[in-house]
Amino acid sequence: MNVIRGFLLKEKKDLALSILFGFLAGTGAVALFANSGYLISKAAVTPPLAVLTVTIALLKLFSLTRGLSRYGERLYSHRATFSMLASVRGHFFRRLEPLAPRLFHRYQSGELLSRIVGDVETMQNYFLRVYYPPVVMTIIFLATIAFTLYFSWLTALILTIGVLLTGWLLPALYRSLEQDRAALVRSGRGKAASAAGEFLRGYRELQLYQKLQEKETELVERLEAYDEENARASRRRLSLTSVNQTVAFVVSWSVLAAAAWSVSSGALDGVFLAMLVMISLTVFENTVPMAVYPSYAQETKAAADRLDDVMEDSSLMLPEGESREVQWDQAPAVRFRDVTFTYPGEPRPMLRNIYAELPAGSKTAVVGASGSGKSTLVQLLLRFYLPDSGSAAIDQVETTVLNDASIWEQTNVVTQEQHFFYGTLRSNLSLADPEAEEEEIQEVLQRVHLHYLDPGMLLEEGAENLSGGERQRLSLARVLLRKKKLWLLDEPTSSLDAVTEASVLQELLDAAGDATVLYISHRLQDLDRFDQILVMDNGVIAEQGTEKELLRKNGLYAQMKQIESMMIG
């Protein structure tokens, strides 16, 4: 919450003006109705015309002041709110961006979306419904009580008791009762968003495995639980509003009784009785926002805590290093030295005591069973994670001191899951090279056997209107547009048939030229084209060498090759 307050205080001018105009609007309303009450009473005793004229003129002045002040209050309070919201949103996204590669290991996408959108938007209530109402209410009541004190100390005392009850004590009591309930609403929305996201993404599989009804029931239950918790919060807000208004009503009756007693005892001129009653009826309008104050206070606190949970999650943080920029004019060498790594929250290490050298300009293949740690090597080089012990280095510089974005900018990367945006095929390829000419785009499509696709064709989100093999070749077309000196290819041809895979792999190696290439594959086809092969097994490098050397050893690689040959045969 300190961050939110900091951004809010940056809008000092708008804050001050909104409070000023809020005070003028509130006191203008009190003055308007007080003057109305005085005018009604005074008119009944046939005062001089000048008195009536002045009173009526003041009536119009207070009415105009109230309207203009209310407009100014809305203008500056909302401008301050939206300026603060923009700052919060920008701050959150700037803090979130470096954590992006590791976020989905920790949070479900629907839950994360709920925090990114819903919790950030909830921050708009902080000024309008949490910070602003008690400040303006207090100032208006102090001015009103000071005014009524001149006419009747008893009325001023009753108003003081009333504002303490409706403006502070009752909201404080309700806030203590709301302590954990706002967090339940936030959590429920996150769970509902996660369930809805999974349901939509997995709709096809749910149909195929005849689990659609079961998952739909689970989704409906989560949505109903969220709706019910939301409804409870609304009922609690309404109940406090009702209690507040009841107390304010009782206070107004008390003011009437006290004023009547003062008139009967001669302590107060009867012409002021209606004025004091109208003041009490009007001034308590400023306590209405305090009825929902506890709910919004807890809601914004819960939302801020959920945002902080993401931004301050130590499992997503990487130690701050020198953040050195890189520029590889020549192919860099890659080195792993005694690397051990465990994913956050996982019980077993994914890599153990890895030693490997990838000479500059070399072509290295990494093979092994699923879960043996192949893809983790790429994630360490891209600085998505850092080794628990040992070191990973590119061009003799350890990744711990390199700048993330600088590595990504200098590297050609194909991961196992590539995302394609809704838009044209050309716009998706332009991510790799925004200045690519039409001839270059046509050429790379030809090289990956997608010559039949029109660059202007519209891709659905995730390129769902392409086959799995076409999507994979399209991701390869992207990297062919980039001229980088380090290529990290994680299962880039796993969805291709054997003939196309051999052809596309040759195109990749030809395009890489003298660049350093790390190629991960679970298939052992055409690996004789690589300078060395690393064979991984359960997080360690079991064997390494050229294909001929590994076959002569008759070890794990030879067994894998034999099994693959039998299956293909």
PLY file of the C-alpha trace (Angstrom):
ply
format ascii 1.0
element vertex 569
property float x
property float y
property float z
element edge 568
property int vertex1
property int vertex2
end_header
0.00 0.00 0.00
2.96 2.34 0.51
3.64 2.20 -3.23
0.01 3.17 -3.95
0.18 6.08 -1.51
3.44 7.19 -3.10
1.87 7.34 -6.56
-1.18 9.11 -5.15
0.90 11.77 -3.43
2.57 12.56 -6.75
-0.77 14.06 -7.81
-0.59 16.73 -5.07
-2.26 19.48 -7.09
-5.25 17.35 -8.10
-5.49 15.93 -4.57
-5.58 19.38 -3.01
-8.10 20.73 -5.54
-10.40 17.72 -5.23
-10.42 18.03 -1.41
-10.97 21.78 -1.67
-13.87 21.45 -4.10
-15.28 18.53 -2.11
-15.26 20.72 0.99
-16.91 23.59 -0.89
-19.55 21.27 -2.36
-20.32 19.72 1.03
-20.42 22.97 2.96
-22.31 24.55 0.06
-25.02 21.90 0.42
-25.16 22.42 4.20
-25.32 26.20 3.75
-28.00 25.88 1.06
-30.35 23.82 3.24
-29.53 25.78 6.40
-30.38 28.98 4.55
-33.59 27.36 3.25
-34.65 26.46 6.80
-33.84 29.95 8.03
-35.75 31.51 5.09
-38.87 29.45 5.79
-38.84 30.37 9.47
-37.99 34.01 8.92
-40.68 34.44 6.25
-43.29 33.28 8.77
-42.58 36.27 11.05
-42.82 38.89 8.23
-39.23 40.23 8.28
-38.11 43.32 6.39
-37.93 42.86 2.61
-34.16 43.43 2.65
-33.67 40.39 4.89
-35.69 38.19 2.55
-33.87 39.58 -0.50
-30.44 38.86 0.97
-31.52 35.40 2.12
-32.88 34.50 -1.32
-29.72 35.82 -3.00
-27.61 33.68 -0.64
-29.81 30.72 -1.52
-28.95 31.12 -5.21
-25.27 31.70 -4.41
-25.04 28.53 -2.30
-26.88 26.56 -4.97
-24.47 27.74 -7.69
-21.44 27.16 -5.44
-22.59 23.62 -4.67
-23.05 22.73 -8.36
-19.75 24.19 -9.58
-17.81 22.73 -6.64
-19.29 19.29 -7.20
-18.18 19.44 -10.84
-14.67 20.53 -9.82
-14.52 17.81 -7.17
-15.49 15.11 -9.69
-13.05 16.44 -12.28
-9.96 16.60 -10.05
-10.69 13.52 -7.92
-11.17 11.32 -10.98
-8.16 12.82 -12.73
-6.02 12.08 -9.67
-7.47 8.55 -9.52
-6.80 7.71 -13.15
-3.33 9.26 -13.06
-2.56 7.14 -10.01
-4.05 4.06 -11.70
-1.88 4.61 -14.78
1.20 4.88 -12.55
0.27 1.72 -10.62
-0.38 -0.20 -13.83
2.92 0.93 -15.34
4.82 0.13 -12.14
3.25 -3.33 -11.88
3.99 -4.23 -15.50
7.56 -2.96 -15.26
8.09 -5.12 -12.17
6.31 -8.05 -13.79
8.23 -8.04 -17.07
11.55 -9.41 -15.74
9.63 -12.18 -13.95
7.69 -13.26 -17.07
9.84 -16.30 -18.01
9.23 -17.84 -14.58
5.66 -16.73 -13.86
3.83 -19.72 -15.29
5.89 -22.12 -13.24
4.30 -20.50 -10.18
0.88 -19.15 -11.26
-1.93 -20.39 -13.47
-2.62 -18.10 -16.42
-6.21 -17.33 -15.33
-5.08 -16.48 -11.79
-2.33 -14.25 -13.17
-4.77 -12.51 -15.52
-7.10 -11.88 -12.60
-4.30 -10.13 -10.73
-3.02 -8.20 -13.75
-6.45 -6.88 -14.71
-8.85 -7.15 -11.77
-6.55 -6.33 -8.86
-4.90 -3.42 -10.66
-8.32 -1.99 -11.57
-9.44 -2.33 -7.95
-6.79 0.24 -7.03
-9.01 2.98 -8.51
-11.17 2.67 -5.37
-8.28 3.62 -3.12
-8.58 7.38 -3.53
-12.28 7.72 -4.38
-13.63 5.41 -1.67
-10.85 4.94 0.89
-8.56 7.98 1.06
-10.86 10.83 0.03
-14.17 10.29 1.97
-12.84 10.44 5.56
-10.70 13.51 4.83
-13.53 15.54 3.26
-16.10 14.32 5.78
-13.92 15.36 8.72
-13.29 18.86 7.33
-16.99 19.44 6.53
-18.10 18.27 9.97
-15.52 20.41 11.75
-16.78 23.49 9.87
-20.42 22.57 10.49
-19.94 21.85 14.20
-18.04 25.13 14.62
-20.98 26.96 12.97
-23.70 25.24 15.05
-21.70 25.79 18.23
-22.41 29.52 17.87
-26.17 28.83 18.09
-26.44 25.75 20.34
-23.70 23.84 22.14
-26.10 20.94 22.68
-26.76 20.59 18.94
-23.01 20.76 18.25
-22.44 17.99 20.82
-25.11 15.75 19.25
-23.62 16.28 15.77
-20.16 15.40 17.14
-21.48 12.16 18.67
-23.29 11.41 15.41
-20.21 11.84 13.22
-18.10 9.77 15.59
-20.64 6.96 15.36
-21.43 7.04 11.62
-18.06 8.25 10.35
-15.59 6.36 12.53
-16.86 3.86 15.11
-19.30 1.89 12.94
-16.91 1.75 9.92
-14.08 0.65 12.23
-16.28 -2.10 13.67
-17.30 -3.32 10.22
-13.72 -3.16 8.99
-12.61 -5.50 11.75
-15.39 -7.90 10.71
-14.32 -7.61 7.03
-10.71 -8.48 7.84
-10.45 -11.69 5.80
-13.60 -11.55 3.68
-12.23 -9.26 0.95
-9.33 -11.66 0.43
-11.87 -14.46 -0.11
-13.56 -12.47 -2.89
-10.22 -11.77 -4.59
-9.11 -15.39 -4.25
-12.48 -16.64 -5.51
-12.23 -14.46 -8.60
-8.74 -15.79 -9.32
-9.88 -19.41 -8.99
-12.91 -18.77 -11.20
-10.73 -17.11 -13.86
-8.27 -20.04 -13.77
-11.06 -22.59 -14.09
-12.66 -20.67 -16.99
-9.33 -20.37 -18.81
-8.58 -24.08 -18.45
-12.09 -25.01 -19.54
-11.86 -22.96 -22.75
-8.32 -24.06 -23.64
-9.02 -27.72 -22.92
-12.52 -27.84 -24.41
-11.51 -30.19 -27.23
-9.73 -32.67 -24.94
-12.63 -32.60 -22.48
-14.97 -33.56 -25.30
-12.70 -36.33 -26.56
-12.31 -37.86 -23.11
-15.98 -37.28 -22.23
-15.13 -35.14 -19.21
-16.86 -32.00 -20.44
-19.81 -32.26 -18.06
-17.57 -32.92 -15.06
-15.31 -29.94 -15.79
-18.31 -27.75 -16.57
-19.83 -28.61 -13.20
-16.56 -27.73 -11.46
-16.43 -24.39 -13.33
-20.05 -23.57 -12.45
-19.38 -24.39 -8.78
-16.41 -22.01 -8.69
-18.37 -19.26 -10.42
-21.29 -19.73 -8.05
-18.94 -19.65 -5.05
-17.45 -16.40 -6.32
-20.89 -14.91 -7.02
-22.10 -15.92 -3.57
-19.09 -14.35 -1.86
-19.57 -11.23 -3.97
-23.25 -11.13 -3.02
-22.34 -11.45 0.67
-19.96 -8.50 0.31
-22.74 -6.46 -1.32
-25.18 -7.37 1.45
-22.65 -6.36 4.08
-22.17 -3.01 2.37
-25.93 -2.49 2.23
-26.37 -3.45 5.88
-23.76 -0.92 7.02
-25.36 1.73 4.80
-28.72 1.01 6.40
-27.29 1.14 9.93
-25.46 4.37 9.13
-28.56 6.04 7.75
-30.62 4.85 10.72
-28.13 6.37 13.15
-28.07 9.61 11.11
-31.90 9.66 11.20
-31.88 9.20 14.98
-29.30 11.99 15.32
-31.51 14.34 13.26
-34.47 13.58 15.53
-32.20 14.20 18.52
-31.17 17.56 17.06
-34.85 18.45 16.58
-35.66 17.47 20.18
-32.63 19.34 21.59
-33.36 22.43 19.48
-37.03 22.38 20.51
-36.01 22.12 24.17
-33.58 25.02 23.72
-36.32 27.15 22.14
-38.78 26.33 24.91
-36.20 27.19 27.55
-35.36 30.46 25.82
-31.76 29.43 25.05
-32.38 29.52 21.27
-34.36 31.83 19.03
-37.14 29.76 17.40
-36.27 31.11 13.96
-33.10 28.99 14.01
-34.84 25.67 14.84
-35.59 24.70 11.22
-32.07 25.76 10.22
-30.44 23.41 12.73
-32.67 20.50 11.72
-31.89 21.09 8.01
-28.17 21.19 8.84
-28.34 17.81 10.58
-30.32 16.26 7.72
-27.85 17.53 5.12
-24.46 17.15 6.78
-24.91 13.42 7.34
-25.01 12.90 3.57
-21.23 13.13 3.85
-21.11 10.02 6.04
-22.82 7.85 3.39
-19.50 7.03 1.63
-18.14 5.91 5.02
-20.74 3.13 5.04
-18.89 1.34 2.22
-15.45 2.49 3.38
-14.60 -0.73 5.33
-15.45 -2.97 2.37
-13.42 -0.96 -0.13
-10.54 -0.48 2.34
-10.20 -4.24 2.79
-10.75 -4.87 -0.92
-7.98 -2.51 -2.01
-5.66 -3.87 0.68
-6.33 -7.46 -0.45
-5.75 -6.48 -4.09
-2.50 -4.67 -3.20
-1.33 -7.71 -1.19
-2.04 -10.02 -4.14
-0.05 -7.75 -6.48
2.78 -7.65 -3.96
2.70 -11.46 -3.74
3.63 -11.60 -7.43
6.14 -8.73 -7.47
7.87 -9.79 -4.24
7.78 -13.58 -4.81
11.34 -14.62 -3.99
11.01 -17.80 -6.08
10.61 -15.61 -9.19
13.49 -13.27 -8.43
16.94 -13.59 -9.89
19.91 -12.18 -7.97
20.86 -8.75 -9.27
24.16 -8.87 -11.12
26.14 -6.40 -13.19
23.52 -6.62 -15.97
26.26 -6.50 -18.60
25.26 -5.91 -22.21
26.51 -8.37 -24.85
27.38 -7.94 -28.50
28.63 -11.01 -30.33
30.28 -10.06 -33.62
31.52 -13.63 -33.88
30.00 -16.91 -32.77
30.36 -17.26 -28.97
31.51 -20.34 -27.12
29.18 -21.82 -24.49
30.30 -23.49 -21.30
28.59 -25.37 -18.46
30.80 -25.98 -15.44
29.57 -28.17 -12.59
25.99 -26.90 -13.02
23.32 -28.12 -10.62
19.79 -26.74 -10.81
16.41 -27.43 -9.21
13.17 -25.73 -10.28
11.57 -23.68 -7.48
9.26 -25.83 -5.39
10.46 -29.11 -6.94
11.93 -31.83 -4.72
14.60 -33.22 -7.07
17.36 -31.49 -9.05
16.72 -31.24 -12.79
20.46 -30.96 -13.56
23.33 -32.40 -11.57
27.03 -31.56 -11.97
26.82 -30.71 -15.67
30.12 -30.14 -17.48
29.97 -29.29 -21.18
31.88 -27.19 -23.70
30.35 -25.89 -26.93
33.23 -24.36 -28.94
32.57 -21.20 -30.93
30.87 -22.04 -34.23
30.28 -25.68 -33.25
27.06 -27.62 -33.80
26.00 -29.60 -30.71
23.01 -31.93 -30.41
21.50 -32.83 -27.03
19.44 -36.02 -26.80
17.83 -38.03 -24.03
14.53 -39.14 -22.56
11.77 -36.67 -21.69
12.49 -35.02 -18.35
16.21 -35.67 -18.53
17.02 -31.94 -18.37
17.63 -31.07 -22.03
15.35 -28.02 -22.19
16.66 -26.76 -18.86
20.05 -26.15 -20.48
18.40 -23.68 -22.85
16.49 -21.98 -20.03
19.73 -21.44 -18.10
21.46 -19.96 -21.15
18.52 -17.61 -21.73
18.75 -16.60 -18.06
15.18 -17.62 -17.35
16.80 -19.25 -14.32
20.26 -19.26 -12.75
22.17 -22.37 -11.62
21.94 -23.30 -7.95
25.66 -24.04 -8.11
28.30 -24.02 -10.80
28.16 -21.66 -13.75
26.79 -21.28 -17.26
28.77 -18.92 -19.49
28.44 -17.48 -22.98
31.53 -16.06 -24.66
33.42 -16.57 -21.37
30.96 -14.38 -19.42
28.76 -16.04 -16.80
25.01 -15.58 -17.26
24.73 -14.29 -13.69
26.20 -10.94 -14.82
24.56 -10.71 -18.25
21.50 -8.64 -19.12
18.45 -10.81 -19.94
17.15 -8.75 -22.84
20.63 -8.46 -24.29
20.98 -12.26 -24.43
17.58 -12.64 -26.08
18.36 -9.95 -28.65
21.59 -11.72 -29.69
20.13 -15.24 -29.85
18.03 -17.24 -32.29
15.62 -19.27 -30.16
12.99 -21.89 -30.89
11.27 -23.22 -27.76
8.95 -26.20 -27.59
5.91 -23.94 -27.40
5.73 -21.00 -29.77
2.96 -18.42 -29.62
1.34 -16.92 -32.69
-0.75 -13.78 -32.43
-4.07 -13.08 -34.06
-3.14 -11.30 -37.29
-1.54 -11.96 -40.63
1.17 -14.53 -41.18
3.41 -11.65 -42.28
2.91 -9.74 -39.01
3.83 -12.85 -37.02
7.03 -13.32 -39.02
7.83 -9.63 -38.64
8.40 -10.20 -34.93
11.78 -11.60 -35.92
12.62 -8.81 -38.39
10.21 -5.86 -38.69
12.11 -4.64 -41.77
11.99 -7.94 -43.67
11.17 -7.47 -47.35
8.46 -9.48 -49.11
11.11 -11.46 -51.00
12.82 -12.47 -47.72
9.52 -13.64 -46.25
8.75 -15.68 -49.34
12.26 -17.16 -49.25
12.09 -18.36 -45.62
8.63 -19.83 -46.20
10.08 -21.72 -49.16
12.98 -23.03 -47.06
10.65 -24.47 -44.42
8.26 -25.94 -47.01
5.47 -23.42 -46.41
5.63 -21.87 -49.87
1.92 -22.53 -50.36
0.92 -20.13 -47.55
0.10 -16.54 -48.42
1.94 -14.05 -46.15
-1.26 -12.03 -46.04
-3.39 -14.89 -44.70
-5.08 -14.32 -41.34
-3.90 -16.49 -38.46
-6.25 -17.25 -35.62
-4.98 -16.81 -32.07
-2.32 -19.45 -31.50
-2.43 -20.19 -35.27
-5.17 -22.74 -34.62
-6.01 -22.74 -38.36
-2.61 -24.34 -39.06
-1.53 -27.90 -38.29
1.02 -28.65 -35.58
3.74 -29.26 -38.16
2.90 -26.03 -39.99
3.07 -24.05 -36.75
6.46 -25.55 -35.97
7.82 -24.74 -39.43
6.45 -21.22 -39.12
8.43 -20.78 -35.90
11.53 -21.94 -37.80
10.78 -19.39 -40.53
10.98 -16.75 -37.82
14.50 -17.67 -36.77
15.65 -17.86 -40.40
14.83 -14.14 -40.67
17.25 -13.37 -37.81
21.00 -13.29 -38.40
22.36 -14.17 -34.97
25.52 -15.90 -33.81
23.96 -18.22 -31.18
21.14 -20.64 -32.05
19.21 -22.46 -29.30
16.75 -24.90 -30.85
14.56 -26.93 -28.49
12.76 -29.77 -30.30
12.33 -27.58 -33.42
11.29 -30.45 -35.71
9.42 -32.78 -33.34
6.10 -32.43 -35.22
7.55 -33.03 -38.69
7.68 -36.23 -40.70
11.10 -37.80 -41.24
11.58 -36.56 -44.82
10.57 -32.97 -44.07
12.58 -33.01 -40.85
15.79 -33.99 -42.67
15.28 -31.29 -45.28
14.39 -28.55 -42.77
17.27 -29.50 -40.45
19.72 -29.11 -43.32
18.22 -25.69 -44.10
18.70 -24.66 -40.47
22.33 -25.76 -40.37
23.06 -24.06 -43.69
21.42 -20.84 -42.46
23.33 -20.99 -39.16
26.64 -21.03 -41.04
29.45 -20.30 -38.60
27.07 -19.63 -35.66
27.16 -21.73 -32.49
24.18 -24.13 -32.47
22.64 -26.07 -29.57
20.04 -28.45 -30.99
17.79 -30.46 -28.68
15.97 -33.50 -30.03
14.35 -36.69 -28.81
14.90 -38.27 -32.22
18.30 -39.48 -33.36
17.93 -38.90 -37.10
20.71 -37.11 -39.02
22.81 -36.43 -35.93
25.96 -37.32 -37.87
25.83 -33.71 -39.12
26.73 -32.41 -35.63
30.21 -31.87 -34.21
29.25 -33.46 -30.91
26.30 -35.09 -29.17
25.47 -34.81 -25.46
23.44 -37.74 -24.15
21.46 -36.83 -21.05
19.98 -39.25 -18.54
18.19 -38.24 -15.35
19.83 -34.82 -15.12
23.40 -35.80 -15.93
25.44 -36.08 -19.12
25.82 -39.82 -19.49
27.87 -39.72 -22.71
29.27 -37.21 -25.16
31.13 -37.33 -28.45
30.48 -37.57 -32.18
27.88 -40.06 -33.40
30.58 -42.46 -34.60
32.34 -42.33 -31.23
29.12 -42.94 -29.32
28.13 -45.88 -31.52
31.56 -47.44 -31.02
31.13 -47.16 -27.24
27.99 -49.27 -27.51
26.54 -47.42 -24.52
23.30 -45.55 -23.87
23.27 -43.70 -27.21
23.85 -46.93 -29.15
20.94 -48.57 -27.27
18.67 -45.61 -28.02
19.70 -45.70 -31.68
19.01 -49.42 -31.88
15.55 -49.05 -30.28
14.67 -46.20 -32.64
15.81 -48.22 -35.67
13.67 -51.16 -34.57
10.62 -48.94 -34.12
11.09 -47.25 -37.49
11.80 -50.56 -39.16
0 1
1 2
2 3
3 4
4 5
5 6
6 7
7 8
8 9
9 10
10 11
11 12
12 13
13 14
14 15
15 16
16 17
17 18
18 19
19 20
20 21
21 22
22 23
23 24
24 25
25 26
26 27
27 28
28 29
29 30
30 31
31 32
32 33
33 34
34 35
35 36
36 37
37 38
38 39
39 40
40 41
41 42
42 43
43 44
44 45
45 46
46 47
47 48
48 49
49 50
50 51
51 52
52 53
53 54
54 55
55 56
56 57
57 58
58 59
59 60
60 61
61 62
62 63
63 64
64 65
65 66
66 67
67 68
68 69
69 70
70 71
71 72
72 73
73 74
74 75
75 76
76 77
77 78
78 79
79 80
80 81
81 82
82 83
83 84
84 85
85 86
86 87
87 88
88 89
89 90
90 91
91 92
92 93
93 94
94 95
95 96
96 97
97 98
98 99
99 100
100 101
101 102
102 103
103 104
104 105
105 106
106 107
107 108
108 109
109 110
110 111
111 112
112 113
113 114
114 115
115 116
116 117
117 118
118 119
119 120
120 121
121 122
122 123
123 124
124 125
125 126
126 127
127 128
128 129
129 130
130 131
131 132
132 133
133 134
134 135
135 136
136 137
137 138
138 139
139 140
140 141
141 142
142 143
143 144
144 145
145 146
146 147
147 148
148 149
149 150
150 151
151 152
152 153
153 154
154 155
155 156
156 157
157 158
158 159
159 160
160 161
161 162
162 163
163 164
164 165
165 166
166 167
167 168
168 169
169 170
170 171
171 172
172 173
173 174
174 175
175 176
176 177
177 178
178 179
179 180
180 181
181 182
182 183
183 184
184 185
185 186
186 187
187 188
188 189
189 190
190 191
191 192
192 193
193 194
194 195
195 196
196 197
197 198
198 199
199 200
200 201
201 202
202 203
203 204
204 205
205 206
206 207
207 208
208 209
209 210
210 211
211 212
212 213
213 214
214 215
215 216
216 217
217 218
218 219
219 220
220 221
221 222
222 223
223 224
224 225
225 226
226 227
227 228
228 229
229 230
230 231
231 232
232 233
233 234
234 235
235 236
236 237
237 238
238 239
239 240
240 241
241 242
242 243
243 244
244 245
245 246
246 247
247 248
248 249
249 250
250 251
251 252
252 253
253 254
254 255
255 256
256 257
257 258
258 259
259 260
260 261
261 262
262 263
263 264
264 265
265 266
266 267
267 268
268 269
269 270
270 271
271 272
272 273
273 274
274 275
275 276
276 277
277 278
278 279
279 280
280 281
281 282
282 283
283 284
284 285
285 286
286 287
287 288
288 289
289 290
290 291
291 292
292 293
293 294
294 295
295 296
296 297
297 298
298 299
299 300
300 301
301 302
302 303
303 304
304 305
305 306
306 307
307 308
308 309
309 310
310 311
311 312
312 313
313 314
314 315
315 316
316 317
317 318
318 319
319 320
320 321
321 322
322 323
323 324
324 325
325 326
326 327
327 328
328 329
329 330
330 331
331 332
332 333
333 334
334 335
335 336
336 337
337 338
338 339
339 340
340 341
341 342
342 343
343 344
344 345
345 346
346 347
347 348
348 349
349 350
350 351
351 352
352 353
353 354
354 355
355 356
356 357
357 358
358 359
359 360
360 361
361 362
362 363
363 364
364 365
365 366
366 367
367 368
368 369
369 370
370 371
371 372
372 373
373 374
374 375
375 376
376 377
377 378
378 379
379 380
380 381
381 382
382 383
383 384
384 385
385 386
386 387
387 388
388 389
389 390
390 391
391 392
392 393
393 394
394 395
395 396
396 397
397 398
398 399
399 400
400 401
401 402
402 403
403 404
404 405
405 406
406 407
407 408
408 409
409 410
410 411
411 412
412 413
413 414
414 415
415 416
416 417
417 418
418 419
419 420
420 421
421 422
422 423
423 424
424 425
425 426
426 427
427 428
428 429
429 430
430 431
431 432
432 433
433 434
434 435
435 436
436 437
437 438
438 439
439 440
440 441
441 442
442 443
443 444
444 445
445 446
446 447
447 448
448 449
449 450
450 451
451 452
452 453
453 454
454 455
455 456
456 457
457 458
458 459
459 460
460 461
461 462
462 463
463 464
464 465
465 466
466 467
467 468
468 469
469 470
470 471
471 472
472 473
473 474
474 475
475 476
476 477
477 478
478 479
479 480
480 481
481 482
482 483
483 484
484 485
485 486
486 487
487 488
488 489
489 490
490 491
491 492
492 493
493 494
494 495
495 496
496 497
497 498
498 499
499 500
500 501
501 502
502 503
503 504
504 505
505 506
506 507
507 508
508 509
509 510
510 511
511 512
512 513
513 514
514 515
515 516
516 517
517 518
518 519
519 520
520 521
521 522
522 523
523 524
524 525
525 526
526 527
527 528
528 529
529 530
530 531
531 532
532 533
533 534
534 535
535 536
536 537
537 538
538 539
539 540
540 541
541 542
542 543
543 544
544 545
545 546
546 547
547 548
548 549
549 550
550 551
551 552
552 553
553 554
554 555
555 556
556 557
557 558
558 559
559 560
560 561
561 562
562 563
563 564
564 565
565 566
566 567
567 568
